[in-house]
Amino acid sequence: MVKLKKRRNAAFGRKIDQVLDGAWRIFLRDGYAGAGVDDIARAAGVSKATLYAYFPDKQLMFQQAVKMALDRPDVGPLASIEHDFPVEPGLTRITAAITEWLHSDPEVQLVRLTIGEANRFPALIRAYHERTEKLLVRPLADRLEIYVGRGELDIGDTALAARQLIRLCGLTIHDQVAARTAGDDRTAALRSAEMFLRAFGGPAARNLDRQEMKRCVDVASMR
């Protein structure tokens, strides 16, 4: 296995970030196979000799560039949402935050590249899913546990329910990845919350205040 060359000086650390930023832009634009070393060096603002001094081959450069992108967000979209909202407005805010995050340009670009290169780099797909578990699934399952504990939701497996809700929020992401067209995030968030509440909210969910839910989506989208 090829290993990244190591240096101890601070200049090396700064330069490698510059190289990886440039490489990431070219990989996003051209994919792994189409990315040329000349273009990467130009985007990074370094010579080809400097590029090879850091990365002996393009495969390692690609893996490190994707890893850098995966490591960038250290908190997920739920971190800023308070825990004390009742389930109806709270869940609506949650679906709005997840939907907006999933359909943001950085996330769509990451999905597009990892899916496109899944056969060549299966470990990157696994890393993407591990990141999703950390930033979305586990925090969302914890929120659902709070609602279950307060008697506002009836869920047997909150981790599974969290994955189902995330899938609802991201239903159009593959269309966006393939066609490069954006959907209506607010409508998607509202419908996701409504469907989830009707499935797990019990009898009280039959009388959802859709105007209040819509207001919560609008408020969350302006955060």
C-alpha positions in Angstrom: 0.0 0.0 0.0 1.3 3.4 -0.9 1.8 5.7 2.0 1.7 9.5 2.2 5.1 11.0 2.6 5.6 12.7 6.0 7.5 15.8 6.9 7.7 17.5 10.3 7.8 21.2 9.3 4.8 23.5 9.4 5.3 24.6 5.8 4.7 21.0 4.7 1.3 21.0 6.5 0.1 24.2 5.0 1.2 23.2 1.5 -0.5 19.8 1.7 -3.8 21.5 2.4 -3.3 23.7 -0.6 -2.5 20.7 -2.8 -5.6 18.8 -1.5 -7.9 21.8 -2.0 -6.7 22.1 -5.6 -7.0 18.3 -6.2 -10.5 18.3 -4.7 -11.7 20.9 -7.2 -10.4 19.0 -10.2 -11.7 15.7 -9.0 -15.1 17.2 -8.5 -15.0 18.7 -12.0 -13.5 15.8 -13.9 -13.9 12.7 -11.7 -11.0 10.4 -10.8 -10.3 9.1 -14.3 -10.6 12.4 -16.0 -8.5 14.4 -13.6 -5.1 15.3 -15.0 -2.0 15.9 -13.0 -1.3 19.1 -14.9 -4.7 20.5 -14.0 -4.4 19.5 -10.4 -1.0 21.2 -10.1 -2.4 24.3 -11.8 -5.4 24.4 -9.5 -3.2 23.9 -6.4 -0.7 26.5 -7.5 2.3 24.2 -7.3 4.6 22.5 -9.7 4.2 18.9 -10.8 7.4 18.1 -8.9 6.0 19.5 -5.7 2.8 17.5 -6.3 4.7 14.3 -6.7 6.8 15.1 -3.6 3.6 14.9 -1.6 1.7 12.2 -3.5 3.6 9.5 -5.5 0.4 8.6 -7.4 -3.0 10.0 -8.2 -4.9 7.2 -6.4 -3.5 8.3 -3.0 -4.1 11.9 -3.8 -7.8 11.1 -4.6 -8.2 9.1 -1.4 -6.7 11.9 0.7 -8.8 14.6 -1.0 -12.0 12.8 -0.3 -11.0 12.0 3.3 -10.3 15.7 3.7 -13.9 16.5 2.5 -15.4 13.8 4.7 -13.6 15.2 7.8 -14.5 18.9 7.3 -17.9 19.2 9.0 -17.3 18.3 12.7 -21.0 18.8 13.7 -24.2 17.8 12.0 -27.3 19.8 11.1 -29.1 19.0 14.4 -26.5 20.6 16.7 -28.2 24.0 16.8 -31.8 22.8 17.3 -33.1 23.0 20.8 -34.2 19.8 22.6 -37.3 21.3 24.4 -39.6 21.8 21.4 -42.8 19.7 21.4 -42.7 16.9 18.8 -44.6 18.7 16.0 -42.6 21.9 15.7 -39.4 20.1 16.9 -39.6 17.4 14.3 -40.4 19.8 11.6 -37.4 21.9 12.4 -35.3 18.7 12.4 -36.5 17.6 8.9 -35.9 21.1 7.6 -32.3 21.1 8.9 -31.6 17.6 7.5 -33.2 18.3 4.1 -31.2 21.5 3.7 -28.0 19.8 4.8 -28.4 16.8 2.5 -29.2 19.0 -0.5 -26.4 21.5 0.1 -23.8 21.8 -2.6 -20.9 20.3 -0.6 -23.0 17.2 0.3 -24.3 16.7 -3.2 -20.8 17.0 -4.6 -19.5 14.5 -2.0 -22.3 12.0 -2.8 -21.8 12.4 -6.6 -18.1 11.7 -6.3 -18.2 8.8 -3.8 -21.0 7.0 -5.7 -19.3 7.6 -9.1 -16.1 6.1 -7.8 -17.6 3.4 -5.5 -16.3 0.5 -7.6 -12.7 1.8 -7.6 -12.7 3.0 -4.0 -15.2 1.0 -1.9 -13.6 2.1 1.3 -14.7 5.7 0.6 -18.3 4.7 0.5 -17.9 3.0 3.8 -16.3 6.1 5.2 -19.2 8.2 3.9 -21.8 6.0 5.6 -19.8 6.0 8.9 -19.8 9.8 8.7 -23.6 9.8 8.1 -24.0 7.6 11.2 -22.0 10.0 13.3 -23.4 13.3 12.0 -27.1 12.3 11.3 -28.3 8.9 12.4 -27.0 8.8 16.0 -28.0 12.4 16.8 -31.4 12.0 15.3 -32.0 8.7 17.1 -31.1 10.5 20.4 -33.7 13.2 19.6 -36.3 10.5 18.8 -35.6 8.8 22.1 -36.5 12.1 23.9 -39.8 12.2 22.1 -40.5 8.6 22.9 -39.6 9.1 26.6 -42.1 12.0 26.7 -44.8 9.9 25.1 -45.0 12.0 22.0 -43.9 9.2 19.6 -44.3 5.5 19.7 -41.2 3.9 18.2 -39.7 0.6 18.9 -36.3 1.0 17.1 -35.3 4.7 17.0 -32.1 4.0 15.0 -34.1 2.4 12.2 -36.7 5.1 12.4 -33.9 7.7 12.2 -32.6 6.1 9.0 -36.1 6.0 7.5 -36.6 9.7 8.3 -33.2 10.7 6.8 -34.2 8.7 3.6 -37.4 10.6 3.4 -35.6 13.9 3.7 -33.1 12.9 1.0 -35.6 11.3 -1.5 -34.6 13.7 -4.3 -30.9 13.9 -3.6 -30.1 11.3 -6.3 -32.1 13.2 -8.8 -30.1 16.2 -7.9 -26.8 14.3 -8.2 -27.7 12.8 -11.6 -29.5 15.8 -13.2 -27.8 18.6 -11.2 -31.2 20.2 -10.5 -32.3 21.4 -7.1 -35.7 20.5 -5.6 -38.0 22.2 -3.2 -36.4 21.6 0.1 -39.1 23.2 2.2 -41.8 21.1 0.7 -39.7 18.0 1.1 -39.0 18.8 4.7 -42.7 19.4 5.5 -43.9 16.2 3.8 -41.2 14.2 5.6 -42.2 15.5 9.0 -45.9 14.9 8.2 -45.4 11.4 7.0 -43.2 10.5 10.0 -45.6 11.9 12.5 -48.6 10.1 11.0 -46.6 6.8 11.2 -45.2 7.2 14.7 -47.2 9.9 16.4 -50.3 7.9 17.4 -53.9 9.3 17.4 -52.8 12.9 18.1 -51.0 13.0 14.8 -54.3 12.8 12.9 -54.9 16.5 13.7 -51.5 18.0 12.6 -51.4 21.8 12.4 -49.9 22.0 8.9 -49.8 25.8 9.0 -47.7 25.7 12.2 -45.5 23.0 10.7 -45.0 25.1 7.5 -44.1 28.1 9.7 -41.5 26.0 11.5 -40.0 24.9 8.2 -39.8 28.5 7.1 -38.1 29.5 10.4 -35.6 26.7 10.2 -34.7 27.4 6.6 -33.8 31.0 7.6 -31.4 30.0 10.4 
